[in-house]
Amino acid sequence: MRAAGSPFQAKSSQEQKEQWIWWQCQRDTVPPEEEAPPVNALPERDAPPMPVPVQPTRHQQYDAIMQRMKVAQGRTGAFTSCGTSTQDSSGK
């Protein structure tokens, strides 16, 4: 069997130009297909977020820092100001 060639292969350059213009005009008149919903559409109901995987570190000092950051993150809910008032900072 012979492989299918280009439809412009056996034509002269003038015929190729005419065929190309005709094809461009025909392509514009083809009605667009119905739009499919996007693939990454949000689910209809709320799903819990997927947990973010954390790769374990290989250095003990980094493990200690990460542990301190986790402790500090847990303490941020109990944060209280040291008495500095932001309401009246003009000194009156």
C-alpha positions as CSV (number, residue, x, y, z in Angstrom):
1,M,0.0,0.0,0.0
2,R,1.1,3.5,-0.7
3,A,1.0,6.2,2.0
4,A,-1.5,9.0,1.4
5,G,0.2,12.1,0.2
6,S,-0.7,15.7,0.3
7,P,-3.7,16.8,-1.7
8,F,-1.5,19.6,-3.1
9,Q,1.2,17.3,-4.3
10,A,0.2,16.7,-7.9
11,K,-0.9,20.3,-8.6
12,S,0.8,23.3,-10.1
13,S,1.7,26.2,-7.9
14,Q,-1.3,28.2,-9.2
15,E,-3.7,25.3,-8.5
16,Q,-2.1,24.9,-5.1
17,K,-2.7,28.5,-4.2
18,E,-6.3,28.3,-5.4
19,Q,-6.9,25.1,-3.4
20,W,-5.3,26.6,-0.3
21,I,-7.5,29.7,-0.5
22,W,-10.6,27.6,-1.1
23,W,-9.7,25.4,1.9
24,Q,-9.2,28.4,4.1
25,C,-12.6,29.8,3.2
26,Q,-14.3,26.4,3.8
27,R,-12.6,26.0,7.1
28,D,-14.0,29.3,8.4
29,T,-17.6,28.3,7.5
30,V,-17.6,25.0,9.4
31,P,-19.7,25.4,12.5
32,P,-17.9,25.0,15.8
33,E,-18.5,21.8,17.7
34,E,-20.4,22.0,21.0
35,E,-18.3,23.1,23.8
36,A,-17.5,20.4,26.3
37,P,-17.2,21.3,30.0
38,P,-13.6,22.0,31.0
39,V,-11.7,19.0,32.3
40,N,-10.5,20.7,35.4
41,A,-14.0,21.9,36.5
42,L,-14.6,22.1,40.2
43,P,-16.5,19.2,41.8
44,E,-20.2,19.9,42.5
45,R,-19.8,19.3,46.2
46,D,-17.1,20.4,48.5
47,A,-14.4,17.8,49.0
48,P,-11.8,18.0,51.8
49,P,-8.5,19.2,50.5
50,M,-5.9,16.7,49.7
51,P,-3.0,16.6,52.2
52,V,0.2,18.1,51.0
53,P,3.0,15.5,51.1
54,V,6.1,16.6,53.0
55,Q,9.4,15.0,52.2
56,P,11.4,14.1,55.3
57,T,14.6,16.0,55.7
58,R,18.0,14.3,55.9
59,H,19.6,16.7,58.4
60,Q,18.9,16.7,62.1
61,Q,19.3,20.5,62.4
62,Y,16.6,21.0,59.9
63,D,14.4,18.6,61.7
64,A,14.8,20.6,64.9
65,I,14.0,23.8,63.0
66,M,10.9,22.3,61.5
67,Q,9.8,21.1,64.9
68,R,10.2,24.6,66.4
69,M,8.2,26.1,63.5
70,K,5.4,23.6,64.1
71,V,5.4,24.5,67.8
72,A,5.4,28.2,67.0
73,Q,2.6,27.7,64.5
74,G,0.5,26.1,67.2
75,R,1.2,29.0,69.6
76,T,0.1,31.7,67.1
77,G,-3.6,31.3,68.1
78,A,-2.7,32.3,71.7
79,F,-0.7,35.4,70.7
80,T,-1.3,38.5,72.8
81,S,0.1,42.0,72.2
82,C,2.8,43.3,74.6
83,G,0.7,46.3,75.4
84,T,1.4,48.5,72.4
85,S,-1.7,50.2,71.3
86,T,-2.2,50.8,67.6
87,Q,-5.4,52.8,68.2
88,D,-3.7,56.0,69.3
89,S,-0.1,56.2,68.3
90,S,0.1,60.0,68.2
91,G,1.4,60.2,71.8
92,K,-1.6,62.2,73.2
